[in-house]
């Protein structure tokens, strides 16, 4: 199975040093790609018309080379925010320049994302497919994945972004080029299982196997940002590799702590590489101790599970672990530094 990570969450993004370390981990664990698509990057979302600044572009290019050297495909998520509302000659020229810049930076997997925006427009599918056709005709990427505005049957998408036009997904499946893959989050936005019957139904609708965008461990939503999800399997996991085109795991805001859960995914997906025990060993003490001792509470209750005295005890131990990135993330989490981003509407 074509499996990897998409950094596609709201709130605190990872940073390029953490992304390079994540690429090292993903390669060891047997994953195939890393996709850069944080919601906080303005040059790929609301300010998509502007070129990526030179310093940021250099970091991009270096990360792409870093991934390629480890046999990881490097991809980018481009969200030309609501361009379909006025796709005139100026917008088309601006979009073509952005695609050319992503080509120059080494984008191998181009994700064209129309999620998290209003979609209650007539002929939405036709407008979006026209834009996708243009982008894929300009780009030199090796692979394309499209995210529709309505990427699940979950009713909250219509509540957040307006009701979809009739037959929106069927029109997308019928009109979009068959070589372009389509993201799908499952029966709901944050799914923890993907029943075969559901996937077969979606494949028939989209006229191709869906490419799973997995939000199972993402913790950027209002009710999830105070929790750490260290395992993807809560006793319900189901995913038949033959029913999907691939899986992109949207991890936690904590880059290093996400590795613990990604070890669990590697086991579920049948990838080679590190085990969860190996990952906890990488964390070192006191991080591994806290994750072992308080794991159920960290996942189910989060920060509320810690009485003030216990929290201060762990904070003191984590402060002593200077230079440990796992400890730094856990300390920031205990201190409440991973705050909810109200731009995240899919609660």
N, C-alpha and C positions, 0 to 999 in steps of 0.2 A: 504494500500500500504506500502511496505517495503521501508522506506524513511530515508535518513540521509545525512551526510556530508562526502565528501572525500577531505582532504587537499592535493590537487593534482596539485598545481600551481608552476610556476617558481618564482624566486625572494625571497623577505623576507618571511621566514617561521614564524610560529606563536610563538613558544616557549612553553615549557611544562606547565608553569603556565597558559597561555592563553588557552591551550588545556584543562586543567582541568576545567577552568571556562566555556569553550565552552560545555563540557560534561554536566555540571550543567544546562546550558541553553537548550541544546538539549533535555534533559530529561523532563524539565518543558514544553517544547513546543510540546511534543508528538512524537519526532523523535525516530528512532529505532537503529541507529548505528553511529559510528564515525570511519572513515578509515584514517589512517596515511600514506600519500604517497607524501610528498613534493619533488619536483624535486631537491631541494638543498641537500638532504640527500645522501652523497656519498656511504654509506654502503648498501644502497638498490638499487643503480644504477651502476655507473661506477666502484665502488670499492666493488661490491657485493661479490667478492670472500673472502674479509677480514671479520673477525668476527666483529660484532658491539661492540665497546669499552665498558668496564665494566660500566663506569659512565652513558653512554647513555642507555645501556641495563637496568640499574636499573630504569631510568626514564621511559622507555618503560613499564616495568613490573608494576610500580606504576600507570601509566596511564591506563593500561589494567584493573587493579583491581578497579580503580576509576570509569571506565565506567561500569564494571560489577555490582558494588554496586548500580548503578543507572539504571539498566536494559537496558543499552546500549550495543549492541554488539561492540566489539573492533576489528578492522581489520587493516591490513598492506598491502601496495602496494609494491610488489617486482618486480624490473625491472632488471633482469640479462642481462645487456646491451649486445646485439648482440651475446649472447651465441650460438645462432643457426648457427653462421658462423664457429664454430669449437667446436662442442659438443663431445669432446673426453672423455676418462675415467677420466682425471684430472678435467675437467670442471664439469662432472657429480658428482664427489666426493665433489668438492667445493660447488656445489649447494645443495647437500644433507645436508651438514653441516649447511648451512645458513637456510634451511628450519627447521632443528632441533632446531636451536637457536630461530627462531620465534615461534615455538611451546612452548619452555620453557618460553618465555616472555608473553604468554597468547593470541596469535593471534587466534581469533575465525573465522574471515572472511579473507581468504587469496586471495588477488587480484594479479594475474599474469599478468604483464603489459609489452606489447611489443610495446608501442607507442613511438613516438619521436625518431625513429632510421630508418636507411635505410632498405627498404624492397624489393628492386628490385632484388630478387634472385629466381632462379628456385626452385620449390618444397618448397617454404617458408611455406605454410600451413602445409605440412607434417612434416617439421622440428619442427615447433612450437608446433604442437599437440604432438609429441613425448616427448618434454620437459614438457609440461603440464601434460601428463600422468605420467611421473616420479614424478613430484612435488606432484601431488594429491595422488599418492600411498605412498609417504613418510609422508605427513603432517597429523596432527590430527585436522586441522581446521574443523569447522562445515559447512562452506559454501565457495565456490570458484567462483570467477568472473574473467574472462579472458578479456583482452583488446587487440584486434588485432592491427596490425600496421596500418591498414586502417580501421578506426572506424567510418567513415562517407562517403557519396558520394562526399564530398567537394573536388573539384579539387586541392585545395592548398596542400592536403596531397601528391599527386603525384608530385607536383612541389617541395615540400620540401624534400621528402624521396624517390623519384624515383617511376616509374610506378609499380603498383602491378602486380604480375604474373596473367595470365588469370585464372579466376574462383577462385581467392584467397578466397573470403568470402564464396562462395558456398562450397569450399573444407573444410574450417573451420567448417561450419555448419554440413557438412556431417560426418567429421572425429572425431570431439571433443566429448567427453562423454556428454550425454544428461543432466547429473546432473550439469554440469558446465554452469554458466550463462555468458553472453557476453555483454560487455559494448558497447554502441552506443551513439554518441553525437547528432544524428538527421540528418537533411538534410545538415547541415553545422556544422563546428566545434563549433561555438558559436550560438546555436539555442535558439530562444525565443518562439518556439511553436513546437508541435509534432503532425502533422495531423494524424488522424487514418489511412487513406489510406497508408501513408508512413510507419507507424509502422507495418501494416499488411504485406506490401511488404517485409520489413526487416525480420519479423518473419518467413515468408516463406523461405527466402534465408538462414537464420541462423538455421532454424528448431527449433526455440524456440522464446519466446517473448524476445525482447531486454531489457537489463538493462540500463536505461538512465544514462549517465554521462553528467550532465548539466553544461555547461560553461556560462550560461546566465549572471551571475554577476561577473565572474572571471575578474580581472583587471590586469593581468600580461603581456598582449600583448603590443606591442609598442604603438598602438593607443588607448589603454584602461588604461594604468597605471596612467595617470593623472586624471582619473575620478573615482568617487565613485558610485556604483550601489546599490541604497537603496531600490529598488523594482524590483521583477522579472517580473511583469506584465506591459508591455508597450502597452496594448490593443490588443495583438496578442496571448496571452497564450492559448494553447490547449494541453491537455494531458488526454487521457482516461486511467484510472488506469487499466482497464481490458486488455489493449493492451501491458502492459509492466510488467517485473518481479520486477521492483523497480526503484528508482531514487536516485542517489548519486549527491548531489549538490556540485560543486567545487566553493568555496566561494571567497571572496576578500582576498588580502594579509593582510587586516586589520581584525583581529579576532573579535574584539568587535563590530566594525561598521557593520560587516557582519550579526550580530544578527538582525539588523533592517530589512534587506532583508529576512532573514530566517523566520521572523514573517510573512512576506508576502507570502512566500512559504507555511508556515503552513496553512494559510487560503485557498490558492489555492488547496492544497492537502487534505483538510478536516481533518487536525490533530487537536487535542485538544490543549489547552494551551494559551500562551500569545498572546496578540494582538500587532499590531504595536504601538498603543498608549502606551501600557504598556512598550514596549521596549524604546520608546523615553523618557518615564518617568525614566527608569533605567539610561539612559544616563545622565540626569540632565542638568542643564544649566552650561555653555553656549552652550554645544554641541547640545542639542535638538533645541535650538533657531536657530543655524546656519543651521541645517539640515532642519528645517521647512522653514526658510526664503529663503534659497538659494538652495533648493533641485533641482529644474529643471536645474539650471545652473551647479550644482555639477555633475549631471548625464550626461548632454548633452554637456557641454563645459569643465568641469573640472577646473583645476587650472587656465586656461586662462580666466575664468570668473571673476577672482578677480583682481580688480585694486590694485596697491601697497598699497595705503592708507587703503583700506578696509581689505586687507590681514593682514596688521600690526595690525589693530584694533582687528581682531579676534585672531591673534597670542597672543597679550597681554592678552586677556581674557582667552584663553586656558592655558597659562602659569600660570595663577593665580589658576587654578583648579588642584592644585598639588595632585597626588595620584589617579586621575580619569583615568582609562585606556582608556576610550572612548576619553577623551580630549587629552591624550598622542598620540593616533593614529591619531586623526584629526590634531593635531599640527605637527606631523611628515609629514603627507600628505601635509599640506600647505607649509611646508618647503622643499618639493621636495625630501624627503628621501626615497620614494618608487620608485626606479629607475628601468628601463627596464633591464631585463636580456637577453642579446643577444642569450642565449641558447634556448630561446623560438622562434621557427621557424614557428609556425602556426599562422601567423598574419592575 
